[in-house]
Amino acid sequence: MLDRGADGPRLAHTDRDGLRNVAFRGAGFVPQTSRYAGVAAIVLVIGLWQLAGSLSLVNPVFLPPPLSILRAMIELASSGTLWQHLAYSVLRIGSGRLLGTAAGIVVGFSIGLSTIARSVGITFISALFPIPKIALLPLLILWLGIGEEPKIATIALGVFFSTAIAVYSGVDAVPRNLIRMAQSFNVPFATIVRRVIWPGALPSILAGFRITASVALLLVVSAEMIGAEYGIGAFVLQAGNLMQTDQLLAGVVILSLFGLAVGWLISRLERRLLHWR
Protein backbone atom coordinates (compact mmCIF):
# COMPACT_ATOMS: atom_id res chain seq x y z
CA MET A 1 0.00 0.00 0.00
CA LEU A 2 1.06 3.63 -0.61
CA ASP A 3 1.59 5.76 2.48
CA ARG A 4 2.22 9.53 2.22
CA GLY A 5 4.62 10.60 4.92
CA ALA A 6 5.82 14.04 5.86
CA ASP A 7 8.86 13.72 3.57
CA GLY A 8 7.02 12.35 0.53
CA PRO A 9 5.23 9.18 -0.55
CA ARG A 10 6.45 5.89 0.86
CA LEU A 11 5.54 2.31 0.17
CA ALA A 12 4.32 0.57 3.29
CA HIS A 13 5.53 -3.01 3.34
CA THR A 14 4.29 -5.54 5.90
CA ASP A 15 6.59 -8.20 7.29
CA ARG A 16 6.76 -10.21 10.50
CA ASP A 17 8.00 -7.20 12.48
CA GLY A 18 5.08 -5.01 11.39
CA LEU A 19 5.05 -2.06 9.03
CA ARG A 20 8.28 -0.81 7.50
CA ASN A 21 8.43 2.33 5.36
CA VAL A 22 10.21 1.97 2.03
CA ALA A 23 11.00 4.99 -0.16
CA PHE A 24 8.60 5.27 -3.08
CA ARG A 25 10.51 5.01 -6.36
CA GLY A 26 7.68 5.35 -8.87
CA ALA A 27 7.47 9.14 -9.14
CA GLY A 28 9.23 9.19 -12.51
CA PHE A 29 12.03 11.37 -13.82
CA VAL A 30 11.37 15.03 -13.10
CA PRO A 31 14.29 17.22 -14.27
CA GLN A 32 14.88 20.28 -12.16
CA THR A 33 17.28 23.19 -12.28
CA SER A 34 18.90 25.26 -9.59
CA ARG A 35 19.05 28.97 -10.32
CA TYR A 36 21.60 29.49 -7.57
CA ALA A 37 24.08 27.01 -9.08
CA GLY A 38 23.95 28.77 -12.46
CA VAL A 39 24.36 32.23 -10.92
CA ALA A 40 27.22 31.01 -8.73
CA ALA A 41 29.02 29.54 -11.76
CA ILE A 42 28.69 32.81 -13.71
CA VAL A 43 29.89 34.88 -10.74
CA LEU A 44 32.87 32.56 -10.29
CA VAL A 45 33.90 32.82 -13.95
CA ILE A 46 33.55 36.62 -13.94
CA GLY A 47 35.53 36.85 -10.69
CA LEU A 48 38.38 34.75 -12.07
CA TRP A 49 38.33 36.78 -15.27
CA GLN A 50 38.56 40.06 -13.35
CA LEU A 51 41.32 38.65 -11.12
CA ALA A 52 43.36 37.61 -14.16
CA GLY A 53 43.00 41.11 -15.60
CA SER A 54 43.90 42.81 -12.32
CA LEU A 55 47.05 40.69 -12.02
CA SER A 56 48.01 41.48 -15.64
CA LEU A 57 47.91 37.80 -16.52
CA VAL A 58 45.90 38.67 -19.66
CA ASN A 59 46.62 41.51 -22.09
CA PRO A 60 43.65 43.92 -21.77
CA VAL A 61 43.92 44.78 -25.46
CA PHE A 62 42.95 41.21 -26.36
CA LEU A 63 40.67 40.45 -23.39
CA PRO A 64 39.55 43.43 -21.30
CA PRO A 65 38.45 42.70 -17.72
CA PRO A 66 34.73 42.71 -16.90
CA LEU A 67 34.89 46.13 -15.17
CA SER A 68 36.24 47.71 -18.36
CA ILE A 69 33.43 46.13 -20.36
CA LEU A 70 30.88 47.38 -17.82
CA ARG A 71 32.30 50.91 -18.04
CA ALA A 72 32.07 50.75 -21.83
CA MET A 73 28.43 49.66 -21.63
CA ILE A 74 27.61 52.51 -19.23
CA GLU A 75 29.29 55.05 -21.53
CA LEU A 76 27.42 53.70 -24.56
CA ALA A 77 24.12 53.83 -22.69
CA SER A 78 24.79 57.35 -21.41
CA SER A 79 25.68 58.69 -24.85
CA GLY A 80 22.63 57.10 -26.47
CA THR A 81 24.71 55.09 -28.95
CA LEU A 82 23.65 51.80 -27.39
CA TRP A 83 19.93 52.52 -27.70
CA GLN A 84 20.27 53.67 -31.30
CA HIS A 85 22.02 50.47 -32.41
CA LEU A 86 19.77 48.28 -30.26
CA ALA A 87 16.60 49.85 -31.66
CA TYR A 88 17.60 49.01 -35.24
CA SER A 89 18.46 45.40 -34.32
CA VAL A 90 15.24 44.87 -32.35
CA LEU A 91 13.16 46.28 -35.21
CA ARG A 92 14.80 43.95 -37.73
CA ILE A 93 14.53 40.89 -35.49
CA GLY A 94 10.91 41.62 -34.57
CA SER A 95 9.79 42.16 -38.16
CA GLY A 96 11.71 39.17 -39.53
CA ARG A 97 10.57 36.81 -36.78
CA LEU A 98 6.95 37.87 -37.13
CA LEU A 99 6.90 37.25 -40.88
CA GLY A 100 8.92 34.02 -40.72
CA THR A 101 6.98 32.57 -37.79
CA ALA A 102 3.56 33.29 -39.32
CA ALA A 103 4.54 31.74 -42.65
CA GLY A 104 6.28 28.81 -40.96
CA ILE A 105 3.22 27.95 -38.84
CA VAL A 106 0.90 28.04 -41.86
CA VAL A 107 3.21 25.94 -44.04
CA GLY A 108 4.07 23.56 -41.19
CA PHE A 109 0.42 22.81 -40.44
CA SER A 110 -0.31 22.43 -44.16
CA ILE A 111 2.48 19.85 -44.47
CA GLY A 112 1.31 18.04 -41.34
CA LEU A 113 -2.35 17.89 -42.38
CA SER A 114 -2.31 17.62 -46.17
CA THR A 115 -0.81 14.83 -48.27
CA ILE A 116 -0.27 17.07 -51.30
CA ALA A 117 1.29 19.85 -49.22
CA ARG A 118 3.55 17.29 -47.52
CA SER A 119 4.77 15.88 -50.83
CA VAL A 120 5.57 19.32 -52.24
CA GLY A 121 6.58 21.15 -49.06
CA ILE A 122 9.05 18.65 -47.65
CA THR A 123 10.79 18.47 -51.02
CA PHE A 124 11.34 22.22 -51.17
CA ILE A 125 12.26 22.49 -47.48
CA SER A 126 14.79 19.68 -47.77
CA ALA A 127 16.35 21.38 -50.80
CA LEU A 128 16.43 24.95 -49.46
CA PHE A 129 16.90 24.55 -45.72
CA PRO A 130 20.64 23.64 -45.86
CA ILE A 131 21.45 26.86 -47.78
CA PRO A 132 23.03 29.47 -45.46
CA LYS A 133 20.44 32.25 -45.50
CA ILE A 134 23.08 34.97 -45.11
CA ALA A 135 24.46 33.86 -48.50
CA LEU A 136 21.19 35.04 -50.06
CA LEU A 137 21.59 38.59 -48.73
CA PRO A 138 23.37 39.95 -51.87
CA LEU A 139 20.61 38.49 -54.05
CA LEU A 140 17.93 39.94 -51.79
CA ILE A 141 19.63 43.33 -52.03
CA LEU A 142 19.39 43.11 -55.83
CA TRP A 143 15.71 42.20 -55.59
CA LEU A 144 14.60 44.49 -52.76
CA GLY A 145 17.14 47.29 -52.90
CA ILE A 146 19.45 48.71 -50.25
CA GLY A 147 17.53 49.26 -47.05
CA GLU A 148 15.81 47.33 -44.30
CA GLU A 149 13.88 44.97 -46.56
CA PRO A 150 16.73 42.56 -47.50
CA LYS A 151 17.86 42.26 -43.86
CA ILE A 152 14.33 41.56 -42.65
CA ALA A 153 13.80 39.08 -45.49
CA THR A 154 17.02 37.23 -44.57
CA ILE A 155 15.86 36.86 -40.97
CA ALA A 156 12.37 35.84 -42.08
CA LEU A 157 13.77 33.09 -44.32
CA GLY A 158 15.93 31.65 -41.55
CA VAL A 159 13.03 31.70 -39.09
CA PHE A 160 10.57 30.31 -41.63
CA PHE A 161 12.35 27.04 -42.35
CA SER A 162 13.10 26.23 -38.70
CA THR A 163 9.53 27.06 -37.69
CA ALA A 164 7.97 25.00 -40.49
CA ILE A 165 10.08 21.96 -39.58
CA ALA A 166 9.23 22.30 -35.88
CA VAL A 167 5.50 22.65 -36.62
CA TYR A 168 5.06 19.69 -38.94
CA SER A 169 7.27 17.54 -36.71
CA GLY A 170 5.04 18.48 -33.78
CA VAL A 171 1.91 17.62 -35.78
CA ASP A 172 3.40 14.24 -36.69
CA ALA A 173 4.18 13.59 -33.02
CA VAL A 174 0.53 13.96 -31.90
CA PRO A 175 -0.75 10.48 -30.88
CA ARG A 176 -2.96 9.18 -33.66
CA ASN A 177 -5.26 7.36 -31.24
CA LEU A 178 -6.42 10.75 -29.92
CA ILE A 179 -7.25 11.91 -33.44
CA ARG A 180 -9.08 8.65 -34.25
CA MET A 181 -11.03 8.90 -31.02
CA ALA A 182 -12.19 12.41 -31.94
CA GLN A 183 -13.10 11.22 -35.44
CA SER A 184 -15.11 8.32 -34.01
CA PHE A 185 -17.30 10.88 -32.21
CA ASN A 186 -17.80 12.82 -35.48
CA VAL A 187 -15.88 15.84 -34.21
CA PRO A 188 -15.44 18.39 -37.03
CA PHE A 189 -12.02 18.61 -38.63
CA ALA A 190 -11.47 22.23 -37.55
CA THR A 191 -12.28 21.30 -33.95
CA ILE A 192 -9.84 18.38 -34.05
CA VAL A 193 -7.11 20.72 -35.26
CA ARG A 194 -7.92 23.30 -32.60
CA ARG A 195 -8.56 20.98 -29.64
CA VAL A 196 -6.33 17.97 -30.33
CA ILE A 197 -3.58 18.65 -32.85
CA TRP A 198 -2.69 22.21 -31.79
CA PRO A 199 -2.23 21.40 -28.06
CA GLY A 200 -0.33 18.23 -28.92
CA ALA A 201 2.03 20.00 -31.31
CA LEU A 202 2.50 23.06 -29.09
CA PRO A 203 5.54 21.74 -27.13
CA SER A 204 7.44 21.18 -30.39
CA ILE A 205 6.35 24.56 -31.73
CA LEU A 206 7.61 26.37 -28.63
CA ALA A 207 10.86 24.40 -28.81
CA GLY A 208 11.15 25.65 -32.38
CA PHE A 209 10.69 29.20 -31.10
CA ARG A 210 13.80 28.76 -28.97
CA ILE A 211 15.77 27.64 -32.01
CA THR A 212 14.51 30.49 -34.18
CA ALA A 213 15.48 33.01 -31.48
CA SER A 214 19.12 31.99 -31.93
CA VAL A 215 18.76 31.85 -35.71
CA ALA A 216 17.29 35.36 -35.85
CA LEU A 217 20.01 36.76 -33.60
CA LEU A 218 22.74 35.15 -35.70
CA LEU A 219 21.28 36.38 -38.98
CA VAL A 220 20.67 39.95 -37.82
CA VAL A 221 24.28 40.29 -36.62
CA SER A 222 25.61 38.81 -39.88
CA ALA A 223 23.38 41.00 -42.04
CA GLU A 224 24.32 44.14 -40.11
CA MET A 225 28.01 43.33 -40.44
CA ILE A 226 27.66 43.01 -44.20
CA GLY A 227 25.52 46.01 -45.05
CA ALA A 228 24.27 48.26 -42.26
CA GLU A 229 25.29 51.51 -40.66
CA TYR A 230 23.39 50.96 -37.43
CA GLY A 231 22.72 47.83 -35.40
CA ILE A 232 24.57 45.74 -32.84
CA GLY A 233 26.30 43.76 -35.57
CA ALA A 234 27.53 46.92 -37.31
CA PHE A 235 28.67 48.32 -33.96
CA VAL A 236 30.62 45.14 -33.10
CA LEU A 237 32.30 45.13 -36.52
CA GLN A 238 33.27 48.80 -36.23
CA ALA A 239 34.66 48.31 -32.72
CA GLY A 240 36.70 45.34 -33.93
CA ASN A 241 38.14 47.29 -36.84
CA LEU A 242 39.22 50.05 -34.44
CA MET A 243 40.62 47.51 -31.91
CA GLN A 244 38.22 48.81 -29.25
CA THR A 245 37.89 45.42 -27.64
CA ASP A 246 36.09 46.73 -24.56
CA GLN A 247 33.28 48.09 -26.76
CA LEU A 248 33.38 44.98 -28.94
CA LEU A 249 32.83 42.74 -25.91
CA ALA A 250 30.22 45.19 -24.61
CA GLY A 251 28.29 44.54 -27.82
CA VAL A 252 28.72 40.78 -27.37
CA VAL A 253 27.42 41.01 -23.79
CA ILE A 254 24.42 43.00 -25.00
CA LEU A 255 23.66 40.28 -27.56
CA SER A 256 23.93 37.66 -24.82
CA LEU A 257 21.59 39.61 -22.53
CA PHE A 258 19.15 40.04 -25.39
CA GLY A 259 19.20 36.29 -26.03
CA LEU A 260 18.64 35.59 -22.32
CA ALA A 261 15.68 37.98 -22.28
CA VAL A 262 14.08 36.26 -25.27
CA GLY A 263 14.68 32.85 -23.67
CA TRP A 264 13.05 34.06 -20.46
CA LEU A 265 10.00 35.28 -22.37
CA ILE A 266 9.68 31.92 -24.15
CA SER A 267 9.96 30.11 -20.80
CA ARG A 268 7.14 32.26 -19.41
CA LEU A 269 5.08 31.47 -22.52
CA GLU A 270 5.73 27.75 -22.07
CA ARG A 271 4.63 27.83 -18.44
CA ARG A 272 1.44 29.65 -19.41
CA LEU A 273 0.49 27.56 -22.44
CA LEU A 274 1.78 24.17 -21.27
CA HIS A 275 0.51 24.24 -17.70
CA TRP A 276 -1.44 21.05 -18.41
CA ARG A 277 1.72 18.94 -18.75
N, C-alpha and C positions, 0 to 999 in steps of 0.2 A: 504494500500500500504506500501511497505518496503522502508524506507528512511535511508541512511547511513550517520550518523553524524560524527563529529570529534571524538567522544568517542565511536564509535561502531554503529552497526545497530540498528535502532529504527523503531517501527511500527507507521506510521502516521495515526492517527484516526481523522476523521472529525466529529465535532459536531456543535451545533448552534453558538459557540463562534469562530469557525474556526479550524485550525489545532492544534492538541495537540500531542506532542511526547510521546510515551509510550515505555519503554524499551523492546527490543526484547528478548523473552525468548525461542526461538526455536533453539538456537545454539547447544544444546545437551550437554552431560556430557563430559568434556575434563579434565581428571586428570592431574595435574601439580605438580611439586615438587620444593622446594626452597632449593638450595644448601647452602645458608647462614644459614638457620635454622638448617640443619643437622650439619654443621661445628660448629655453636655456641653451640649446645647441647653437642657435643664431647668435645669441649674446656672447657665447664662448668664442665662436669664430671671429666675430667683430673685435672682441677684446684682444685676441691673439694677433689679429691683423694690425690693430692700433699699436700694440706693444712692439711688434716688429718694426713698424714705422718710426716709433719714438726712439728705438735703439739703433736706428740707421742700418738695420739689417736688410732693408729693401730700399732700392733707389726710388724716391718719391716721384721722379719723372715718369717711371714706368708703372708704378703702383702707388698712388697717393694713399695716405692713411684715411680712415673713415672720417675723422674730424675735418680734414681738408675737403672731402667730398660734401660733407654736410654744410660747410661754409659756402661752397660753390652753389649748392642748391638754394641756400638762403639768399645769396646775392642775386641769383637768377629770378627767384620769386619776388624779391623786392623791386627789381628793375622792370618787372613785367614781361621779360623775355620768355620765361618758363610758360606763362599762361598763354602767350601768343602761339608758341610752337605746339603746346598741348591742345589748344582749341582746334587747330588745323587737323591734328592727328585724330582726335576724338570724332570730329565731323566726318572724316573719311572712313574711319572704322565703323561708326554708327550707320552711315548710309550704305556702305558695302555689305555689312552684316545683315541689315534689314532686307536688302534686295536678294542677297544670296540665300538667306534662311527661308524667306517666303517661297522662292522658286524651288529650293531644295525640298521643302516639305510637300509641295504640290507634286513634284516629279517623283519623290520617294513613295508617296502614297499611291500614285498612279502605277508605278512599277510593282508595288506590293499587292495591288488589288486587281490589276488588269493583265491578262495574258499577252495581249498585243503590245501594251506599253512595256511590259517586262522584256519581251523579245527585242524590241527596238532600243529601249532605254539602257539596259545593261550593256548592250553592244557599244553604244556611244560612250557611256561612262567608263567602261573598261579601256576604250581606246584613248580617251582624252584625259582621264584622271592622272595618269603618270606624268603628263607634261608639266614641267615647272611653270606655274602661272606667271611668275615674274618675267619669264622669257617672252610672254605675249605682250608685255607692256609697250615695246616699240611699235608693234603692229596696231595696238589699241590707240596709240598716239596718232598714227596715220589715219585711223578710222574716225576717231572722236576729237582730234585736235589736242593742242597743248592746253592743259587746264586740269580741273579736278576730275573730269569724267573718266579718263583712262585709269587713274589711280583707284577710283571707286569701283570701276568695272573689274580691275585686277583682283581687288579684295572680294568682290561679289562672286567671281568665278571660283576662287579658292574655297570660299565658304559654301558655295552651291554644291560642289561635288561631294565634299565631306558630309554635308547635311543630307543629301539624297541617299548616300550609302547608309548612313546611320538610320534613316527613316525606314527604308525598305528592309533593312536587316531587322529592325525592331518589329515591323509588321510580320515578317517571316517567323519571328520567334514567338508570336502569340500562340498559345496552345490551341490546336485545331478543334479539340473536343469542346472548348467553350463556344467556338463559332458554330459548330454543328448543333450544340444544344440550343443556341439562340435560333438557328434556322428551323429546328424541329418544333419550336413554338411559334413559327410564322412571324418572327420579328422582322420588321422591314430592314432592308439593306443599310439604309442611312443610319438607322438606330444601332445596328450591329457595329458599324464603323465608329459611331460616337460613343457607345457604351461599352464595347468589348475590345475592339482593335486599338482605338486611341489610348485608353488607359494601359493596355498591355504593352504597347510600343513606346510609351512615354519614357520609361527608364533609359532605353537605348537612344531616344531622341535627345534627352538631356545630357547623356554621355557624349553625344555628338556635338552638343553646344560647347562642352568643355574643349573638345578638339578644335572646333572652329574658332574659339577665342584665341588659341595659340596661332592658328593659321592666319587669322586676320592681323594679329600683331606683327607676325613675321613679314607678311606681305606689305603692310603699310610702311614699315621701316625700310624695306628694300625699295619700294616705289619712291619713297621720299629721298632716299640716297641717290637714286638715279636721276630724278627730274622734279625737284621741288625746292622752293626757296625757304618755305616754312614747314615745320613739323619736327617731331622728335628725331626721326631718322636723318633729316637734313642737318639738324643741330649737332647730332653725334658725329656725322661725317665731317662737318666744318671744324668741330673741336679736335678731331683726330688729325686733320690736315695741319692745324696750327699747333699740334703737340700740347694742347691744353687737356691733359689727361684727367685732371680733377673734374672739369666740366664734362668730359666724355663719359666718365664713370657716373657723374651725376645724372646724365641722360639715361644711362643703363639702369640705374637705381629707380628712376622715374618709370621706366618701362616695366621693371619688375613689380613696383607698387601698383601700377595700373593693371597688370595681369593678376595680382593677388586680389585686387578689388573686384575684378570681373569674376574670378573664381568664387569669391565670397557671395556675390549676388546669385550665381548659379546654384551654390549650396543652399542659400535661402529659398530659391525657387524649388529645388528638389524637396526640401523639407515641407514646403507648402503643398506641392502637387502630389508627392508620393507618400503622404502621411499614412496611407492605407497599408503600406508594406510592413 
